[in-house]
Amino acid sequence: MNSDPRLEAAATRCRGGGKILVTRLRFIGDVVLSLPLVQVLRRAFPTAELHYLAEPGPLEILRAHPDVDRLWCVERTLRSNLHVAARLREERFDVVIDLLANPRSALLTWATRAPLRIGEARRHRRHLYTHARRLPLGRSALSQHLDAAALLGVGPLVPERPRMVLTPAETAGPASELARIAAGRKTVFMHWTATQPAKEWPQASCAALARRLQAHGLHVVVSTAPQGRERSAALVKAVPGLQELPVLPLRTLLAWIAAADATVAVDGGIVHASVGLGRPTLALFGPTVPSIWFPYAPFGPFRVLHAGLDCSRCDRTQCPTQACMAQLSVEDVESNLLQLVHGVSVARECAS
């Protein structure tokens, strides 16, 4: 146990049924990456109330999750933030863990007035936390998040796979529909839209992969993101026989992923969600570091392809060449994906 009396007191209260709030406000993939911390906290403090605060979209990841007692939704408006801040203060949390540590999340954490507020030592907002962590560079996001539990005396801390939950009612419809359409064929779920164009695989490569998978007798499902309608429509037009999903509510889209035999996707929330659902998953990474943002290989049939070019850590929204993504060959993606589809069998873990 840490010798800091505030940490010891907070851990004691949590063991006796205190209240813990975890917040990662933005992005689906980042919320998925925070789930191992939630899982560890639940095991360490089984009688504590465990709450989670996020924006509306990412918060959907946590619905029906057995380790979370209450969800808090905050929107990107001043009114919403003021309202939520006031309500959070009334809850009298013992511990608040901020995994984003941007100005808004830091202020919301401070507004709780919790006696133990864990964040990161970033600029002036570090003063809004009671314990501002200085995180080592280069470690996986899973390890960085688990450090917060170490402050509460939890250990040993070993990274693990995030686990998401869908209810039988959510999965029944897509599973039945996919079984009908696939007619006994194995199914690959594709998602090619990213929030940053620099993370997207060339459209011609997506089409070539789809044709190859069809030639192997696989059924291919293509999702449609709200900002990727034209991309999905063009792919379906170029490759007849693909099943195109319309823009769906997130939980419905997750149920389609859970029903498929494997997922191939570019860096983004969907590829993390596929891992969280236990589906064999192949991630295509370009301008981000897989060892930090896709650290799942030890936990199951999860693979990542990354060219590792010198420029591939640019993280630029726009890239003049998209060289790092173009470097990923259709042949390599096909080979790895077929191994996941045919060579690995994992139990579905989407039912409550």
C-alpha positions in Angstrom: 0.0 0.0 0.0 1.2 3.5 -0.8 2.3 5.4 2.4 0.2 8.5 1.4 -2.5 8.6 4.1 -5.0 10.0 1.6 -4.5 7.0 -0.7 -4.8 4.5 2.2 -8.0 6.2 3.5 -9.6 6.2 0.0 -8.8 2.5 -0.5 -10.2 1.7 2.9 -13.4 3.5 2.1 -13.7 1.7 -1.2 -13.2 -1.7 0.4 -16.0 -0.9 2.7 -18.5 0.1 0.0 -17.4 3.5 -1.1 -17.9 5.3 -4.5 -15.5 5.3 -7.4 -15.9 7.4 -10.6 -13.9 6.6 -13.8 -14.1 9.0 -16.7 -12.8 8.9 -20.2 -15.0 11.4 -21.9 -14.3 10.9 -25.6 -13.9 8.2 -28.3 -15.2 4.7 -28.4 -11.8 3.0 -28.7 -10.4 4.9 -25.7 -13.4 3.8 -23.6 -12.8 0.2 -24.6 -9.1 0.6 -23.6 -10.3 1.8 -20.2 -12.3 -1.4 -19.5 -9.5 -3.5 -18.1 -9.1 -0.8 -15.3 -12.8 -1.0 -14.7 -12.6 -4.8 -14.5 -9.6 -4.6 -12.1 -11.4 -2.1 -9.8 -14.5 -4.3 -9.6 -12.5 -7.3 -8.5 -10.5 -5.2 -6.0 -13.5 -3.4 -4.5 -16.5 -5.7 -5.1 -18.8 -3.8 -2.7 -18.0 -0.3 -3.9 -20.2 1.6 -6.3 -18.5 2.0 -9.6 -19.6 4.8 -11.9 -18.5 5.9 -15.3 -18.7 9.3 -17.0 -18.5 9.9 -20.8 -20.1 11.6 -23.7 -23.2 10.0 -25.3 -21.6 7.9 -28.1 -18.7 6.3 -26.2 -21.0 5.7 -23.2 -23.0 3.2 -25.2 -20.0 0.8 -25.0 -20.7 0.4 -21.2 -24.5 -0.2 -21.3 -25.3 -3.6 -19.7 -21.7 -4.0 -18.4 -21.9 -6.0 -15.2 -18.9 -4.1 -13.6 -20.5 -0.6 -13.8 -23.2 0.4 -11.4 -24.1 3.7 -12.9 -23.5 5.6 -16.1 -23.2 9.4 -16.4 -23.7 11.2 -19.7 -22.3 14.6 -20.4 -22.6 16.5 -23.7 -20.3 19.1 -25.2 -22.4 22.1 -24.0 -21.8 24.5 -21.2 -25.3 23.8 -19.8 -24.7 20.0 -19.7 -21.3 20.3 -18.1 -22.6 22.6 -15.4 -25.6 20.4 -14.7 -23.5 17.2 -14.5 -20.8 18.9 -12.4 -23.4 19.8 -9.8 -24.9 16.4 -9.7 -21.5 14.7 -9.5 -20.7 16.8 -6.4 -23.8 15.6 -4.7 -22.7 12.0 -5.1 -19.8 12.4 -2.7 -17.3 10.2 -4.5 -14.4 8.8 -2.6 -12.2 8.4 -5.7 -12.3 9.9 -9.2 -10.0 8.7 -11.9 -9.7 10.9 -15.0 -8.1 9.0 -17.9 -8.3 11.9 -20.4 -7.0 14.8 -18.4 -8.1 17.5 -20.9 -9.3 20.8 -19.5 -13.0 19.8 -19.5 -12.5 16.4 -17.8 -10.1 17.9 -15.3 -12.7 20.6 -14.3 -15.4 17.9 -14.0 -13.1 15.8 -11.9 -12.3 18.8 -9.6 -16.0 19.7 -9.4 -16.7 16.4 -7.6 -14.6 17.6 -4.7 -13.7 13.9 -4.1 -10.9 13.6 -1.5 -8.9 11.6 -4.0 -8.8 12.8 -7.6 -6.3 11.0 -9.9 -5.3 12.6 -13.2 -2.2 13.5 -15.2 0.4 16.2 -14.6 -0.5 18.3 -17.6 0.0 22.1 -17.5 -2.0 24.1 -15.0 -4.8 21.6 -14.8 -2.6 19.3 -12.8 -3.5 21.4 -9.8 -7.1 20.2 -10.1 -6.1 16.7 -9.0 -4.9 15.5 -5.6 -2.6 13.1 -7.4 -1.3 14.1 -10.9 0.5 11.2 -12.5 3.5 11.6 -14.8 3.1 8.7 -17.2 6.1 7.1 -18.9 6.2 7.4 -22.6 5.8 4.4 -24.9 3.8 2.0 -22.7 0.5 0.6 -23.8 -2.6 2.4 -22.9 -3.7 -0.6 -20.8 -0.7 -0.3 -18.6 -1.0 3.4 -18.3 -4.6 3.2 -17.1 -3.8 0.4 -14.6 -1.3 2.6 -12.8 -4.3 4.4 -11.3 -5.4 1.2 -9.5 -1.8 0.8 -8.2 -2.2 4.1 -6.3 -5.1 2.4 -4.4 -2.9 -0.5 -3.4 -4.3 -2.9 -6.0 -1.9 -5.5 -7.4 -0.4 -7.3 -9.1 -1.6 -5.4 -12.1 -1.3 -7.4 -15.3 -2.9 -6.0 -18.5 -5.9 -8.0 -19.8 -8.4 -8.0 -22.6 -11.3 -5.5 -22.4 -14.6 -7.3 -22.1 -17.9 -5.8 -23.5 -21.4 -7.1 -23.0 -24.4 -7.3 -25.2 -27.7 -8.7 -24.1 -29.4 -11.7 -25.8 -32.2 -9.4 -26.9 -29.6 -7.2 -28.7 -27.8 -10.0 -30.4 -30.8 -12.2 -31.5 -31.9 -10.1 -34.5 -28.5 -9.6 -36.3 -27.4 -13.2 -35.5 -30.6 -14.6 -37.1 -30.4 -12.3 -40.1 -26.8 -13.0 -40.8 -27.3 -16.7 -40.5 -30.1 -16.5 -43.1 -28.1 -14.3 -45.6 -24.7 -16.1 -45.1 -26.4 -19.5 -45.6 -23.7 -21.5 -43.9 -20.7 -19.5 -45.1 -18.3 -17.9 -42.6 -18.7 -14.1 -42.4 -16.1 -11.3 -42.3 -17.1 -7.9 -41.0 -15.4 -4.9 -42.7 -15.1 -1.4 -41.4 -13.1 1.0 -43.5 -14.0 4.5 -42.3 -11.7 6.4 -39.8 -12.0 9.7 -38.1 -8.7 10.7 -39.8 -8.3 10.1 -43.5 -4.7 9.3 -42.9 -5.8 6.1 -41.1 -7.9 4.8 -44.0 -6.8 2.0 -46.3 -6.9 2.8 -50.1 -10.3 2.1 -51.6 -8.8 -0.1 -54.3 -7.2 -2.3 -51.7 -10.5 -2.6 -49.8 -12.3 -3.7 -53.0 -9.5 -6.2 -54.0 -9.6 -7.8 -50.5 -13.4 -8.2 -50.7 -13.2 -9.9 -54.0 -10.5 -12.3 -52.7 -12.6 -13.2 -49.7 -15.6 -13.9 -51.8 -13.4 -16.1 -54.0 -12.6 -18.1 -50.8 -16.3 -18.7 -50.2 -16.7 -16.1 -47.4 -19.7 -13.8 -46.9 -18.6 -10.2 -46.5 -20.5 -7.5 -44.6 -19.5 -3.9 -45.0 -20.5 -1.4 -42.3 -21.4 2.2 -43.0 -20.2 5.0 -40.8 -22.2 8.3 -40.7 -19.3 10.1 -42.4 -18.5 7.2 -44.7 -21.6 6.6 -46.7 -20.0 7.4 -50.1 -17.0 5.1 -49.3 -19.2 2.2 -48.4 -21.6 2.7 -51.4 -18.6 2.9 -53.8 -17.2 -0.4 -52.4 -20.5 -2.2 -52.7 -20.9 -1.0 -56.3 -17.4 -2.1 -57.2 -17.8 -5.6 -55.6 -21.2 -7.1 -56.3 -22.5 -9.5 -53.6 -21.3 -7.6 -50.6 -23.8 -7.1 -47.8 -23.9 -3.4 -47.0 -25.2 -2.3 -43.6 -26.9 1.1 -43.3 -25.8 3.6 -40.7 -26.9 1.8 -37.5 -27.1 2.7 -33.8 -23.9 1.7 -32.1 -25.3 -1.1 -30.0 -27.0 -2.6 -33.1 -23.7 -2.4 -35.1 -21.9 -4.1 -32.2 -24.4 -7.0 -32.4 -23.5 -7.5 -36.1 -19.8 -7.6 -35.2 -20.6 -10.2 -32.5 -22.4 -12.4 -35.0 -19.5 -12.4 -37.6 -16.7 -14.8 -37.6 -14.0 -12.2 -37.9 -13.5 -8.4 -38.2 -11.0 -6.5 -40.4 -10.9 -2.7 -39.8 -8.7 0.3 -39.7 -7.6 2.0 -36.5 -10.7 3.3 -34.7 -13.4 2.5 -32.3 -14.9 -0.4 -34.2 -11.7 -2.4 -34.2 -11.4 -2.0 -30.4 -15.0 -2.9 -30.0 -14.5 -6.1 -31.9 -11.7 -7.1 -29.5 -14.0 -6.2 -26.6 -16.6 -8.6 -28.0 -14.0 -11.4 -28.4 -14.2 -11.6 -32.1 -11.1 -12.6 -34.1 -9.8 -9.2 -35.2 -7.3 -7.9 -37.7 -6.4 -4.2 -37.3 -4.7 -2.1 -40.0 -2.6 0.7 -38.5 -0.8 3.6 -40.1 0.0 6.8 -38.3 -0.4 5.4 -34.7 1.8 3.1 -32.7 0.2 -0.4 -32.3 2.2 -1.3 -29.2 0.4 1.6 -27.4 -3.0 1.6 -29.0 -3.6 -2.0 -30.0 -1.9 -4.1 -27.3 -4.2 -7.1 -27.6 -2.1 -9.8 -29.3 -1.4 -11.7 -26.0 -5.1 -12.0 -25.2 -6.5 -13.9 -28.1 -6.9 -14.0 -31.9 -6.1 -10.3 -32.4 -3.6 -9.2 -34.9 -2.3 -5.8 -36.2 -0.6 -5.0 -39.5 1.7 -1.9 -39.5 4.2 -0.9 -42.0 6.4 0.9 -39.5 7.5 3.6 -41.9 9.6 6.5 -40.5 6.7 8.8 -41.0 4.0 6.5 -39.6 3.8 8.3 -36.2 2.8 11.6 -37.8 -0.8 11.4 -36.4 -1.7 14.0 -39.1 -5.4 14.4 -40.0 -4.4 14.8 -43.6 -1.5 12.9 -45.3 -0.4 13.8 -48.8 0.6 10.2 -49.6 -1.0 7.8 -47.1 2.2 5.9 -47.6 2.0 3.9 -44.4 -1.5 2.6 -45.2 -0.8 2.0 -48.9 2.2 -0.1 -47.8 -0.1 -2.7 -46.3 -0.6 -5.2 -49.1 -3.8 -6.9 -50.0 -2.0 -10.3 -49.9 -0.8 -9.8 -46.3 -4.2 -8.7 -45.1 -5.8 -11.6 -46.9 -3.4 -14.2 -45.4 -3.7 -12.9 -41.9 -7.5 -12.6 -42.1 -8.0 -16.2 -43.5 -5.9 -17.5 -40.6 -8.1 -15.8 -38.1 -11.3 -16.9 -39.9 -10.3 -20.6 -40.3 -7.5 -21.2 -37.8 -8.8 -19.9 -34.5 -12.0 -20.6 -32.6 -13.1 -18.5 -29.7 -16.2 -18.6 -27.6 -18.6 -15.8 -28.1 -18.7 -13.5 -25.0 -21.4 -11.1 -25.9 -24.3 -12.5 -23.9 -25.0 -11.3 -20.3 
